Amino acid sequence: MSYIKSRKHPRAGNAAAATLVAIALPVAAQTTPTQSAGTLREVQVQASPDDYKPERASSPKFTQPLVDTPQTVTVIKKEVLQDQAATTLTDALRNTPGITLQMGENGNTATGDAVFMRGFDTAGSIFVDGIRDVGSISRDVFNIEQVEIVKGPAGTDIGRGSPTGYINLQSKVPFAENDANASVSLGSGDHKRATLDLNRKLNESGSAAVRLNLMAQDSGVVDRDEVKNKRWGFAPSLALGLNTPTRAYFSYLHMNQRNRPDGGYPTLGLPGYYLSAIGGNAAPVDKSNFYGWASDHDNVDADMFTARVEHDLAPGVTLRNITRWGRTKQDQVLTGVFGSGIDPVDLADPSTWLIRVLPQGKLQRNEVLANQTNVTADLTLGGLQHSFSGGLELSREKQSTGSRAAPSGNYWVNLYHPDINRPAVPVTATGARTAGEVTTTALYLFDTIKLSPAWQINGGLRWEHYRTEYLSLPATGSTTAATSLSDSDNLFTGKVGLVYKPAPNGSIYAAYATSAKPPGSDFALSGTAGNSNNPNMDPQKARTVELGTKWDVLDNRLALTAALFRTENTNELGVADPVTGAIDQFGKTRVQGLELSAIGEITPAWQIIAGLASTSAKILEGSRTGTTTGATVRYSPKLTATLWSTYKLPFGLTVGGGARYVDTQARSTTTAAVAFFPQIPSYTVLDAMLGYQVNKNLSLQLNVYNLTDKFYLARVNNAGNRATVGTPRSAVLTAKLQF
């Protein structure tokens, strides 16, 4: 067994931690209020009915409303998701530009929410109620109040993570009213879904309430033979002390998924495709072809328990604590299409052609235990108004993965007419296993200082100590040695923004922020010298400069934003000196561009959520032996845009529609010629909605997706030889009950 331990820097960070505590304690003790007790800064977001426009993010780390926050933040409320009949996080993210989905590398197939934001992998930076949510699963939104997308380095907010931002899902909690609604949906692809959202007061004052969210779905996928999505969810919650100085929330979530996953289909026939074995290109396969076996499955069981307590210490000063335990178990067997392995048995007869498939699987378990304490205080110090937010975060995240594989050999299936009922191939545990654990301790402090009615300074600092442990065990019978690696270090990140308010409803700002991603952030360390996950590598570091403006117009009903940004990520690569073994660390990527958005009401009857991003993502310093320097980042479109709008007519009818545009996406990260096909073509997808309020208790809603039946690729693997197809024209009819 080999061992590598790393401590790149001493524990000098403990002094910094003590300094932060010393700063935070007198702040919490200061009780000179800037608000009355009736106007405490409230973090829980309660949406106005049917209103698309958010006022602020749910995290107490955001000390100001969105209009005064010097950063690009998009909040997608549940009202938008309901109007679109959206069911998953992937559906929700179509409402913001600059996000793409990818399918994996070589023979491995990425599953779940494989999200890339502004060209960087963000799948490990997905949070629920401010706590990291790990696992390669697809997240349902039946228990979600709103989805928040924070763009740009956010190390001060979340600690280690993606250089271009993170995603936070805010869970539903009880409130002090009696309310209930349910929905039943039927649609294309054998879609069947039902939900219930029931909230009840437990006493006359409304200080105690319970809420129950239920969901069940049994669906296929339109034009994808044999792919199945079957799941159910159960989310009860209890609130005590509502509308009192001390409030407590307790919630539990269980998710059960029994799916048959999609391993994709070959990209043969796409424009520019070339494979020498068949003399170039050939006719595309039927997009409904399924190349897996009937035994393919993706079974997920997830449990999450959360306890949150809030106490108003004084007018304008609130203490919060949240504790979370979560566990996700995934049992997956998936057959990926190995698109480079096409065997033309008879070149003149394509009906005889075969394609290689790769059965693969895993048994993965993710577990998180976290506790976060936060204090917010609106105070006057030295004649200036301050909005403080400081806290302590403790977490332990664990991931163990058992490998599964088919017996050695190549597996072939007819290219144009695959048979799901062909003789089964067992995919069994190999004995190989990896286990990773990341523990973190962090202290942070944010402050917004109002220098005058027109000027504000917003800033934050974070110290985080992390420790990563990694164990890799070889397959049964293998002569490969087991590997044990560890790494620990301190991260320091910060952000600062200057805000000018020419009017109460608008702001102009300049901001600077940093983030860091150390080796092993995604639970895997490597003993290979120069690998980005080698314990002796320094963390990847990102910094962003952003210039923007935000305005709440039309009587504050419509939020308009515009921002110019530039992010640079460094320390991406390393190479070992052949003589000394010393690591020379290098590698830099730059993402820059413009992002625009509009969310809210144009009139009380007319709602809109729209965004546009013009982005340039380039590798400034790549492999020193290759041709990556100067190339674009893989699958990073230069222009993306999204629009959704609804209009409520006076006789109970609501009409809506939207469009999504994604520009051409280069497949290669090199400047050299590439095999298969060079790029994903651009596409525009149009959607529509028609709703009718039958009476006060019943409404009907019809959603039609991809009106023009546009063929497009939703995900492509890195090699470019397999893909999943975007949803063709389809429809969902929903009956909504309010009682």
Buried (B, 14 or more C-beta within 10 A) or exposed (E): EEEBEBEBEEEEBEEBBEBBEEBBEEBBEBEEBBEEEEEBBEBBBEBEEBBBBBBBBBBBBBBBBBBBBBBBBBBBBBBBBBBBBBBBBBBBBBBBBBBBBBBBEEBBBBBBBBBBBBBBBBBBBBBBBBBBBBBBBBBBBBBBBBBBBBBBBBBBBBBBBBBBBBBBBBBBBBBBEEBBBBBEBBBBBEBBBBBBBBBBBBEEEBBBBBBBBBBBBBBBBBBBBBBBBBBBBBBBBBBBBBEEEEBBBBBEBBBBBBBBBBBBBBBBEBEBBBBEEBEEBBEBBEBBBBBBBEBBBBBBBBBBBBBBBBBBBBBBBBBBBBBBBBBBBBBBBBBBBBBBBBBBEEEEEBEBBBBBBBBBBBBBBBBBBBBBBBBBBBBBBEEEBBBBBBBBBBBBBBBBBBBBBBEEEEBBBBBBEBEBEEEEBEBEBBEBBBBBBBBBBBBBBBBBBBEEEEEBBBBBBBBBBBBBBBBBBBEEEEEEEEBBBBBBBBBBBBBBBBBBBEEEBBBBBBBBBBBBBBBBBBBBBBBEBBBBBBBBBBBBBBBBBBBBBBBBBBEBBBBBBBBBBBBBBBBBBBBBEEEEEEBEBBBBBBBBBBBBBBBBBBEEEBBBBBBBBBBBBBBEBBBEEEBBBEBBBBBBBBBBBBBBBBBBEEEEEBEBBBBBBBBEBBBBBBBEEBBBBBBBBBBEBBBBBBBBBEEEEEBEBBBBBBEEEBEBBBBBBBBBBBBBBBBBBBBBBBBBEEE
